[in-house]
Amino acid sequence: MKAIIPVAGFGTRLRPHTLTKPKVLMSVAGKPMIHHIIEQLISEKLVDSIILVTGFMGNKIENYLNKSFNFKFENAIQEEAKGLGHAIYCSKHLFNTDKPEDVIIILGDTLFDVNLSDLCKNDFSVIGVKEVEDPRRFGVVEKDSEGFVKKFIEKPSGPEVSKSNEAIVGLYYLKNSNLLFESLKSIIEKNIRTKNEYQLTDALSEMLLRNEKIVTYPVDGWLDCGKPETIFETNQYLLKKVPIKENSIFQHKYSFVGDDCEIKNSIIGEFTSVGDNCKIINSIITNSIIESGSHIENAIIKDSIIGEKVTVKNKAQILNLGDYSEC
């Protein structure tokens, strides 16, 4: 089985950080978000190949993964941002059409606390879903009386408002790669767009028309990393699962400090993640993400995202600083 991870987005909601790095290389709980996804896929021994669909600064993602993991990565390039469906279609050349295979699709800026092996044991294709209060912000599924998906609606609004509150979370297990790519090709050739993009949900609708059986799988641990406020929520969730290092006198139990850091007269407070090679002197930091190589001195920082190799001195405020900044 192959995995496809689309990581070609510009991450505009996470600027200034995404001006110098792809959003999937931003850290949560001490590791880039893409690291958590790859780590789970490899540990569960689900796939023999992982395809990254890259675009803007894709070489940085490739370099990081090849340096961090001993695994077979393949690369497809999305030259122009035309939607998730188009991104998936860009990986078609990496599949053998003579031998259809299962494929799992995971969005690169979304983490899941879910047993992927259990999800992939199903006899049918599977869409990960979570019940939400307001389905208008998401794609949703509607099911028939037997529990099979009968309809996909992308961000329902107006007359399309759905009675279903099962939101699509960005996790897909599809049994037939040939049918997937045939359906994607069909919507692109017919220029079927939703919100002016080629959507994966429209291709899935095409698969339903071709008699593909699709069921849903409940995903409670849906961790979004697409914007600053959700990155903080994901960081908090994951830090509760990270065992604290021993002898960390000034470190809260729900925090992470990377390797080769210098911490003096400081408190690394609750829900704080500190990358490798950081220097933190006479400071208090809470509910923040500090990327590697940064220097913070005589500062009180909370609810902040600090990029790589940033210098912050004599500050007491909320900060959002990109790589190589000084404040």
Number of C-alpha atoms within 10 A of each C-alpha: 14 19 23 23 25 25 28 26 23 17 20 13 12 21 17 15 22 22 16 15 21 23 29 23 21 24 25 31 29 26 18 16 24 24 21 18 18 17 13 17 19 16 9 11 11 16 16 13 17 22 19 24 24 24 21 21 18 20 13 14 21 16 10 14 18 12 10 11 13 9 14 12 15 16 18 22 18 23 13 11 15 14 19 19 25 21 30 25 21 20 21 18 10 12 15 11 13 7 9 15 15 16 22 24 19 20 19 27 24 21 23 21 13 16 11 17 12 9 19 20 11 14 10 17 22 23 25 23 24 17 16 15 9 12 23 19 13 17 19 27 25 18 16 9 7 7 11 19 21 16 15 22 23 21 17 19 12 7 6 11 13 18 11 16 19 23 28 26 26 19 22 23 25 21 23 17 21 18 19 24 21 16 24 28 17 15 20 19 9 8 12 15 16 15 9 10 16 24 23 24 21 23 25 23 18 19 20 18 12 11 8 19 17 22 20 23 19 17 20 14 14 19 19 23 24 17 15 17 12 13 25 22 16 22 26 21 18 18 21 16 11 14 11 16 13 7 7 14 11 14 21 16 19 23 29 28 23 17 12 12 18 13 19 13 12 19 20 26 21 20 26 30 28 29 25 19 18 24 19 25 18 16 21 20 26 19 21 28 29 27 28 23 20 25 22 25 19 17 19 20 22 20 18 20 25 26 27 22 19 21 19 22 17 13 15 15 11 13 16 16 21 22 21 14 14 13 11
